[in-house]
Amino acid sequence: MAAPIKFGVGQSVLRKEDDALIRGRGRYTDDHSPSPAMHALMLRSPHAHAKFTINVTKARGMPGVSLILTAAEVGDLGDLPCLFNLEVDPFTGPPYPILAKDEVRHVGDAIAFVVADTIDQARDAIEAIEVKWTPLPSVVGVVNAVKQGAPQVWPDKPGNVLFDVSIGDKKAAEAAFAKAHAVAEVSIVNPRVITNFMETRAAVAEYDAKRDHLTLTIGSQGSHRLREILCGMVLKIPMEKMRVICPDVGGGFGTKLFPYREYALISVAAKKLRKTVKWTADRSDHFIGDAQGRDNVTTAKMALAEDGKFLGMDVDLMGDMGAYLSTFGPYIPHGGAGMLPGLYDIQAFHCRVRTVFTNTVPVDAYRGAGRPEAAYVVERLVDAAARKLGLAPDAIRRKNFIPPKAMPYKTATGKIYDSGDFSAHMKRAMEVANWKEFPKRAKAAKKAGLVRGIGMSCYVEVCGTMGEETANVALDPNGDISILIGTQSSGQGHETAYAQLVAEQFGVPPERVHVLQGDTDKIATGLGTGGSSSIPTGGVSVERATRELGTKLKEIAAEALETSAGDLEISNGVVRIAGTDRSISFADLAKRPGVDPSKLNASATFAQADGTYPNGTHLAEVEIDPATGIIRIVNYVIVDDFGVTLNPLLLAGQVHGGAMQGIGQALMEQAVYSSTDGQLVTGTFMDYAVPRASDGPSFHFETHNVPCTTNPLGVKGAGEAGAIGSCPAVVNAIIEGLWREYKIDHIDMPATAERVWIAIREAQKRHNL
């Protein structure tokens, strides 16, 4: 068996991106400051729902102010589009204007865009704009929004419902429940969260009047899709009239994938003024101007046989859309519902999905995009079923897991799982966590006045279905390798991962591989990054293009070395005749006179037709102080199946980061709106809690991989998995402890100290404990 390539697939290669970032040489959008540049700010609504009139005459005359855009000035622009619709029951979404006209529908709704010489002058102009408001009734929360007589967000959407559809087979589910020995049920809230990436959104627009051409530098998750939407649907200009450049991006998590109002407005301003215009969001802009995540209210039931076998599942899901439809907003609850059966052999399934308007910031994809919500529902429900029948949580899972021999397995929602051994990763997680000895630890904790809880979640998600991705791999004149690809890193380590795929075939170290991304002038096409697709799709494209380039280089080398291409091998950046010392370097190949330039590069395109299905077990152990409600995670084990591991170090970083985001949601994160006036109560970091390092555990992470049969590299995608398995594991652990000590069988996220303390006190009164 050949030794592994030093920098190849499976090696823990250090991130090649980090040297520049650590030394302060990163180039983020706000670092791009062409001089002179004007500065822009958005005027946003302080009301959740109101009529308004606006007068900008005074503000336009203020020092340094060059332009103020209102709805009147941008009426020729297209609306922000929603790119999802139902095939069976198409719907018509309301308009999502670039600037609101006459009426606003959420706090933060945009009504004017100010451009001035300095940011302070823009702020002064914002203050000087005269707006007369007539507040209207507003509604927050889907439960309130669907009540009879609730304020209407859109008059043509009665009951505030966009669509009300069914997934699965309702009659089959009803028949399963009719013969059930018992029924388990949960009603849960998956709270709204705010992404809070490290780098807020920003954009710089430069206009070349001679060419009538815009260059938009922007921190996003993909340059090509943004250009397509902005040019084709909003600005209504030919795509060749705009270049989009994405430099370093400090976090995305789905929220930076979408077009936003500021990108169109800054483009209009730059063209009108024939000057460079720059806009950078402050954190307050982010809280009320960027798409938010999650926000589902779900009731789920499981029909159970006497032995614990799952007979059927029925779900009622309401997803909050906010006031407008963001790019993929309606898809998130609808697409996520397809994953509700989880890892279990559930033959009869039905889900009612309603998408509901409220007077809040629009909701869209956030790390996992519907799959975390689904996993949370089914894993909470499985634990409830175990309690109902008096079974252990691992036993009921083991009884109902889809067995490896059933693969490929088609779920009741039409998903086809290609591979996996679910009992194996659950068993391994329990071994590592010393599950059998937990009662002893719980007893010791009780002596110390604390409550221990242990819980698990066994998740599956679907990813890698963004579409086709093309990679171009080229030999540089100095013998280095360049990769041009349309995926967009926002911190994941794409440059390192792609370099390893090249190293696997060419043996060149990572520093000799250069990745170019995020530039529509230099890269012909691109999907950007989302849905854990970059390695399952982009990685395959890079691998195949590298292989094709290798074939071409051997053809050139065969002529130079006067031999057959079949006698050649590539290693360490040289092509040599196998078994000899006769070779030619990549650099000499690139400089060889008369070489056809087309033989120095290769392209490949790949699309993952069926999706990949990462899965795994998260196991959490918590310690609860009943006197304060404070929860501490004392042990956390993750055993995942990602098919094939490209880089264990990068993989661990992705899993740790995702798990921390899930832990944040489970214990502390929640976007809270006032039910009386629709104000975002948690509008700053003074009120919105995000997890710190001290809030997280020391993770034990390992893999139990079963290669994916539908992906040429065998990989399953991993970027979102940590956020999918973590929430139910933590909450199940909390409930396990609270149920054992206080007969508390439910608590909603976030399980804050206050909520836990109140639940314990109420249970003590109820049960005279």
Solvent accessible surface area in square Angstrom, and as a share of the most:
residue,aa,sasa,rsa
1,M,247,1.10
2,A,91,0.71
3,A,84,0.65
4,P,98,0.62
5,I,65,0.33
6,K,155,0.66
7,F,52,0.21
8,G,0,0.00
9,V,48,0.27
10,G,33,0.31
11,Q,50,0.22
12,S,63,0.41
13,V,16,0.09
14,L,139,0.69
15,R,62,0.23
16,K,55,0.23
17,E,27,0.12
18,D,41,0.21
19,D,75,0.39
20,A,40,0.31
21,L,64,0.32
22,I,144,0.73
23,R,151,0.55
24,G,66,0.63
25,R,155,0.57
26,G,13,0.12
27,R,131,0.48
28,Y,63,0.24
29,T,0,0.00
30,D,71,0.37
31,D,64,0.33
32,H,50,0.22
33,S,69,0.45
34,P,31,0.20
35,S,108,0.70
36,P,123,0.77
37,A,21,0.16
38,M,11,0.05
39,H,55,0.25
40,A,1,0.01
41,L,24,0.12
42,M,15,0.06
43,L,27,0.14
44,R,31,0.11
45,S,2,0.01
46,P,66,0.41
47,H,51,0.23
48,A,3,0.02
49,H,14,0.06
50,A,0,0.00
51,K,94,0.40
52,F,13,0.06
53,T,91,0.53
54,I,53,0.27
55,N,71,0.36
56,V,11,0.06
57,T,102,0.60
58,K,131,0.55
59,A,0,0.00
60,R,104,0.38
61,G,68,0.65
62,M,50,0.22
63,P,105,0.66
64,G,23,0.22
65,V,21,0.12
66,S,48,0.31
67,L,28,0.14
68,I,0,0.00
69,L,0,0.00
70,T,10,0.06
71,A,16,0.12
72,A,87,0.67
73,E,62,0.28
74,V,8,0.05
75,G,65,0.63
76,D,106,0.55
77,L,25,0.13
78,G,10,0.10
79,D,61,0.32
80,L,14,0.07
81,P,23,0.14
82,C,40,0.24
83,L,64,0.32
84,F,34,0.14
85,N,72,0.37
86,L,13,0.06
87,E,171,0.77
88,V,131,0.75
89,D,73,0.38
90,P,98,0.62
91,F,26,0.11
92,T,107,0.62
93,G,32,0.30
94,P,15,0.10
95,P,76,0.48
96,Y,25,0.10
97,P,33,0.21
98,I,6,0.03
99,L,4,0.02
100,A,3,0.02
101,K,140,0.59
102,D,78,0.40
103,E,28,0.13
104,V,0,0.00
105,R,27,0.10
106,H,5,0.02
107,V,13,0.07
108,G,1,0.01
109,D,0,0.00
110,A,0,0.00
111,I,1,0.01
112,A,0,0.00
113,F,0,0.00
114,V,0,0.00
115,V,0,0.00
116,A,0,0.00
117,D,73,0.38
118,T,62,0.36
119,I,59,0.30
120,D,88,0.46
121,Q,51,0.23
122,A,0,0.00
123,R,119,0.43
124,D,76,0.39
125,A,0,0.00
126,I,29,0.15
127,E,146,0.65
128,A,17,0.13
129,I,14,0.07
130,E,88,0.39
131,V,35,0.20
132,K,160,0.68
133,W,63,0.22
134,T,82,0.48
135,P,86,0.54
136,L,55,0.28
137,P,94,0.59
138,S,23,0.15
139,V,9,0.05
140,V,15,0.08
141,G,31,0.30
142,V,2,0.01
143,V,73,0.42
144,N,57,0.29
145,A,0,0.00
146,V,46,0.27
147,K,115,0.49
148,Q,187,0.83
149,G,76,0.73
150,A,13,0.10
151,P,44,0.27
152,Q,67,0.30
153,V,1,0.00
154,W,17,0.06
155,P,112,0.71
156,D,98,0.51
157,K,23,0.10
158,P,107,0.68
159,G,32,0.31
160,N,0,0.00
161,V,37,0.21
162,L,16,0.08
163,F,13,0.05
164,D,70,0.36
165,V,18,0.11
166,S,72,0.46
167,I,29,0.15
168,G,45,0.44
169,D,77,0.40
170,K,112,0.47
171,K,167,0.71
172,A,36,0.28
173,A,1,0.01
174,E,97,0.43
175,A,60,0.47
176,A,5,0.04
177,F,43,0.18
178,A,91,0.70
179,K,145,0.61
180,A,26,0.20
181,H,105,0.47
182,A,19,0.15
183,V,55,0.32
184,A,3,0.02
185,E,92,0.41
186,V,14,0.08
187,S,64,0.41
188,I,3,0.01
189,V,51,0.29
190,N,8,0.04
191,P,2,0.01
192,R,7,0.03
193,V,1,0.01
194,I,3,0.01
195,T,8,0.05
196,N,25,0.13
197,F,2,0.01
198,M,181,0.81
199,E,29,0.13
200,T,21,0.12
201,R,1,0.00
202,A,2,0.01
203,A,0,0.00
204,V,0,0.00
205,A,0,0.00
206,E,46,0.21
207,Y,32,0.12
208,D,52,0.27
209,A,44,0.34
210,K,201,0.85
211,R,137,0.50
212,D,52,0.27
213,H,12,0.05
214,L,7,0.04
215,T,24,0.14
216,L,0,0.00
217,T,7,0.04
218,I,0,0.00
219,G,0,0.00
220,S,0,0.00
221,Q,7,0.03
222,G,3,0.03
223,S,2,0.02
224,H,4,0.02
225,R,45,0.16
226,L,2,0.01
227,R,32,0.12
228,E,88,0.39
229,I,5,0.03
230,L,0,0.00
231,C,0,0.00
232,G,53,0.51
233,M,88,0.39
234,V,0,0.00
235,L,22,0.11
236,K,127,0.54
237,I,39,0.20
238,P,71,0.45
239,M,79,0.35
240,E,128,0.58
241,K,62,0.26
242,M,1,0.00
243,R,56,0.20
244,V,0,0.00
245,I,43,0.22
246,C,5,0.03
247,P,31,0.19
248,D,54,0.28
249,V,9,0.05
250,G,15,0.15
251,G,10,0.09
252,G,0,0.00
253,F,65,0.27
254,G,12,0.12
255,T,1,0.01
256,K,1,0.00
257,L,14,0.07
258,F,2,0.01
259,P,7,0.04
260,Y,15,0.06
261,R,14,0.05
262,E,4,0.02
263,Y,0,0.00
264,A,0,0.00
265,L,0,0.00
266,I,0,0.00
267,S,1,0.01
268,V,21,0.12
269,A,0,0.00
270,A,0,0.00
271,K,81,0.34
272,K,112,0.47
273,L,38,0.19
274,R,160,0.59
275,K,106,0.45
276,T,20,0.12
277,V,0,0.00
278,K,17,0.07
279,W,2,0.01
280,T,48,0.28
281,A,4,0.03
282,D,79,0.41
283,R,61,0.22
284,S,61,0.39
285,D,17,0.09
286,H,1,0.01
287,F,1,0.00
288,I,35,0.18
289,G,19,0.18
290,D,2,0.01
291,A,7,0.06
292,Q,3,0.01
293,G,0,0.00
294,R,10,0.04
295,D,19,0.10
296,N,8,0.04
297,V,34,0.19
298,T,4,0.03
299,T,42,0.24
300,A,1,0.00
301,K,74,0.32
302,M,0,0.00
303,A,0,0.00
304,L,0,0.00
305,A,22,0.17
306,E,133,0.60
307,D,84,0.43
308,G,0,0.00
309,K,65,0.28
310,F,6,0.02
311,L,41,0.21
312,G,0,0.00
313,M,0,0.00
314,D,44,0.23
315,V,1,0.01
316,D,39,0.20
317,L,7,0.03
318,M,18,0.08
319,G,1,0.01
320,D,2,0.01
321,M,3,0.01
322,G,0,0.00
323,A,0,0.00
324,Y,1,0.01
325,L,6,0.03
326,S,9,0.06
327,T,4,0.02
328,F,40,0.17
329,G,1,0.01
330,P,0,0.00
331,Y,93,0.35
332,I,10,0.05
333,P,6,0.04
334,H,43,0.19
335,G,16,0.15
336,G,3,0.03
337,A,0,0.00
338,G,8,0.08
339,M,4,0.02
340,L,0,0.00
341,P,1,0.01
342,G,4,0.03
343,L,0,0.00
344,Y,1,0.00
345,D,31,0.16
346,I,1,0.01
347,Q,132,0.59
348,A,10,0.07
349,F,1,0.01
350,H,11,0.05
351,C,0,0.00
352,R,86,0.31
353,V,0,0.00
354,R,35,0.13
355,T,0,0.00
356,V,0,0.00
357,F,0,0.00
358,T,0,0.00
359,N,0,0.00
360,T,2,0.01
361,V,1,0.01
362,P,6,0.04
363,V,5,0.03
364,D,0,0.00
365,A,13,0.10
366,Y,10,0.04
367,R,21,0.08
368,G,0,0.00
369,A,14,0.11
370,G,2,0.02
371,R,22,0.08
372,P,5,0.03
373,E,6,0.03
374,A,3,0.03
375,A,5,0.04
376,Y,0,0.00
377,V,6,0.03
378,V,2,0.01
379,E,0,0.00
380,R,2,0.01
381,L,0,0.00
382,V,0,0.00
383,D,12,0.06
384,A,13,0.10
385,A,0,0.00
386,A,3,0.02
387,R,62,0.23
388,K,117,0.50
389,L,39,0.19
390,G,68,0.65
391,L,62,0.31
392,A,48,0.37
393,P,32,0.20
394,D,16,0.08
395,A,39,0.31
396,I,0,0.00
397,R,0,0.00
398,R,109,0.40
399,K,91,0.38
400,N,0,0.00
401,F,14,0.06
402,I,1,0.01
403,P,50,0.31
404,P,69,0.43
405,K,184,0.78
406,A,37,0.29
407,M,33,0.15
408,P,99,0.62
409,Y,26,0.10
410,K,140,0.59
411,T,10,0.06
412,A,39,0.30
413,T,29,0.17
414,G,37,0.35
415,K,53,0.22
416,I,82,0.42
417,Y,2,0.01
418,D,11,0.06
419,S,8,0.05
420,G,4,0.04
421,D,42,0.22
422,F,2,0.01
423,S,37,0.24
424,A,23,0.18
425,H,1,0.00
426,M,0,0.00
427,K,120,0.51
428,R,91,0.33
429,A,0,0.00
430,M,23,0.10
431,E,96,0.43
432,V,43,0.25
433,A,2,0.02
434,N,71,0.36
435,W,38,0.13
436,K,179,0.76
437,E,62,0.28
438,F,14,0.06
439,P,85,0.54
440,K,142,0.60
441,R,58,0.21
442,A,11,0.09
443,K,135,0.57
444,A,62,0.48
445,A,7,0.06
446,K,122,0.52
447,K,167,0.71
448,A,74,0.57
449,G,46,0.44
450,L,45,0.22
451,V,9,0.05
452,R,43,0.16
453,G,0,0.00
454,I,8,0.04
455,G,1,0.01
456,M,1,0.00
457,S,0,0.00
458,C,1,0.00
459,Y,3,0.01
460,V,5,0.03
461,E,0,0.00
462,V,22,0.13
463,C,2,0.01
464,G,0,0.00
465,T,79,0.46
466,M,48,0.21
467,G,28,0.27
468,E,108,0.49
469,E,3,0.01
470,T,41,0.24
471,A,0,0.00
472,N,39,0.20
473,V,0,0.00
474,A,21,0.16
475,L,10,0.05
476,D,29,0.15
477,P,103,0.65
478,N,94,0.48
479,G,0,0.00
480,D,18,0.09
481,I,0,0.00
482,S,23,0.15
483,I,0,0.00
484,L,45,0.23
485,I,0,0.00
486,G,3,0.03
487,T,2,0.01
488,Q,1,0.00
489,S,13,0.09
490,S,14,0.09
491,G,44,0.43
492,Q,45,0.20
493,G,1,0.01
494,H,7,0.03
495,E,47,0.21
496,T,0,0.00
497,A,5,0.04
498,Y,0,0.00
499,A,0,0.00
500,Q,0,0.00
501,L,2,0.01
502,V,0,0.00
503,A,0,0.00
504,E,74,0.33
505,Q,37,0.16
506,F,2,0.01
507,G,14,0.13
508,V,0,0.00
509,P,33,0.21
510,P,9,0.06
511,E,119,0.53
512,R,67,0.24
513,V,0,0.00
514,H,81,0.36
515,V,21,0.12
516,L,64,0.32
517,Q,32,0.14
518,G,3,0.03
519,D,7,0.04
520,T,9,0.05
521,D,84,0.44
522,K,113,0.48
523,I,8,0.04
524,A,90,0.69
525,T,77,0.45
526,G,14,0.13
527,L,35,0.18
528,G,4,0.04
529,T,10,0.06
530,G,10,0.09
531,G,24,0.23
532,S,16,0.10
533,S,4,0.03
534,S,8,0.05
535,I,35,0.18
536,P,2,0.01
537,T,2,0.01
538,G,0,0.00
539,G,0,0.00
540,V,0,0.00
541,S,0,0.00
542,V,0,0.00
543,E,25,0.11
544,R,99,0.36
545,A,0,0.00
546,T,0,0.00
547,R,139,0.51
548,E,71,0.32
549,L,0,0.00
550,G,6,0.05
551,T,75,0.44
552,K,44,0.19
553,L,0,0.00
554,K,57,0.24
555,E,75,0.34
556,I,13,0.06
557,A,0,0.00
558,A,13,0.10
559,E,127,0.57
560,A,28,0.22
561,L,16,0.08
562,E,152,0.68
563,T,37,0.21
564,S,63,0.41
565,A,38,0.29
566,G,73,0.70
567,D,73,0.38
568,L,10,0.05
569,E,71,0.32
570,I,25,0.13
571,S,36,0.23
572,N,108,0.55
573,G,2,0.02
574,V,29,0.17
575,V,0,0.00
576,R,64,0.23
577,I,21,0.11
578,A,53,0.41
579,G,86,0.82
580,T,62,0.36
581,D,132,0.68
582,R,118,0.43
583,S,48,0.31
584,I,25,0.13
585,S,38,0.24
586,F,0,0.00
587,A,25,0.19
588,D,78,0.40
589,L,0,0.00
590,A,18,0.14
591,K,135,0.57
592,R,77,0.28
593,P,124,0.78
594,G,86,0.83
595,V,29,0.17
596,D,72,0.37
597,P,101,0.63
598,S,61,0.39
599,K,70,0.30
600,L,32,0.16
601,N,51,0.26
602,A,2,0.01
603,S,54,0.35
604,A,16,0.13
605,T,64,0.37
606,F,25,0.10
607,A,46,0.36
608,Q,10,0.04
609,A,97,0.75
610,D,82,0.42
611,G,1,0.01
612,T,0,0.00
613,Y,8,0.03
614,P,0,0.00
615,N,1,0.00
616,G,0,0.00
617,T,0,0.00
618,H,0,0.00
619,L,0,0.00
620,A,0,0.00
621,E,1,0.01
622,V,0,0.00
623,E,17,0.08
624,I,0,0.00
625,D,44,0.23
626,P,25,0.16
627,A,68,0.53
628,T,62,0.36
629,G,0,0.00
630,I,102,0.52
631,I,25,0.13
632,R,138,0.51
633,I,15,0.08
634,V,42,0.24
635,N,45,0.23
636,Y,0,0.00
637,V,1,0.01
638,I,0,0.00
639,V,0,0.00
640,D,0,0.00
641,D,1,0.00
642,F,4,0.02
643,G,2,0.02
644,V,48,0.28
645,T,27,0.15
646,L,20,0.10
647,N,4,0.02
648,P,49,0.31
649,L,83,0.41
650,L,21,0.11
651,L,17,0.09
652,A,22,0.17
653,G,43,0.42
654,Q,38,0.17
655,V,0,0.00
656,H,65,0.29
657,G,31,0.30
658,G,0,0.00
659,A,0,0.00
660,M,39,0.17
661,Q,30,0.13
662,G,2,0.02
663,I,0,0.00
664,G,0,0.00
665,Q,5,0.02
666,A,0,0.00
667,L,17,0.09
668,M,40,0.18
669,E,8,0.04
670,Q,46,0.21
671,A,8,0.06
672,V,59,0.34
673,Y,28,0.11
674,S,26,0.17
675,S,85,0.55
676,T,122,0.71
677,D,70,0.36
678,G,1,0.01
679,Q,65,0.29
680,L,18,0.09
681,V,80,0.46
682,T,12,0.07
683,G,17,0.17
684,T,62,0.36
685,F,98,0.41
686,M,177,0.79
687,D,84,0.43
688,Y,2,0.01
689,A,46,0.36
690,V,55,0.31
691,P,32,0.20
692,R,184,0.67
693,A,98,0.76
694,S,102,0.66
695,D,50,0.26
696,G,19,0.18
697,P,21,0.13
698,S,106,0.68
699,F,37,0.15
700,H,71,0.32
701,F,41,0.17
702,E,44,0.20
703,T,49,0.29
704,H,70,0.31
705,N,49,0.25
706,V,41,0.24
707,P,77,0.49
708,C,6,0.03
709,T,103,0.60
710,T,49,0.28
711,N,8,0.04
712,P,70,0.44
713,L,40,0.20
714,G,7,0.07
715,V,9,0.05
716,K,0,0.00
717,G,8,0.08
718,A,19,0.15
719,G,20,0.19
720,E,17,0.08
721,A,0,0.00
722,G,0,0.00
723,A,2,0.01
724,I,0,0.00
725,G,0,0.00
726,S,0,0.00
727,C,6,0.04
728,P,1,0.00
729,A,0,0.00
730,V,0,0.00
731,V,0,0.00
732,N,2,0.01
733,A,0,0.00
734,I,0,0.00
735,I,1,0.01
736,E,48,0.21
737,G,0,0.00
738,L,0,0.00
739,W,88,0.31
740,R,91,0.33
741,E,41,0.18
742,Y,22,0.08
743,K,103,0.44
744,I,11,0.05
745,D,73,0.38
746,H,71,0.32
747,I,10,0.05
748,D,31,0.16
749,M,1,0.00
750,P,3,0.02
751,A,3,0.02
752,T,42,0.24
753,A,37,0.29
754,E,123,0.55
755,R,83,0.30
756,V,0,0.00
757,W,100,0.35
758,I,74,0.37
759,A,20,0.16
760,I,0,0.00
761,R,65,0.24
762,E,92,0.41
763,A,0,0.00
764,Q,54,0.24
765,K,164,0.69
766,R,143,0.52
767,H,76,0.34
768,N,139,0.71
769,L,114,0.57
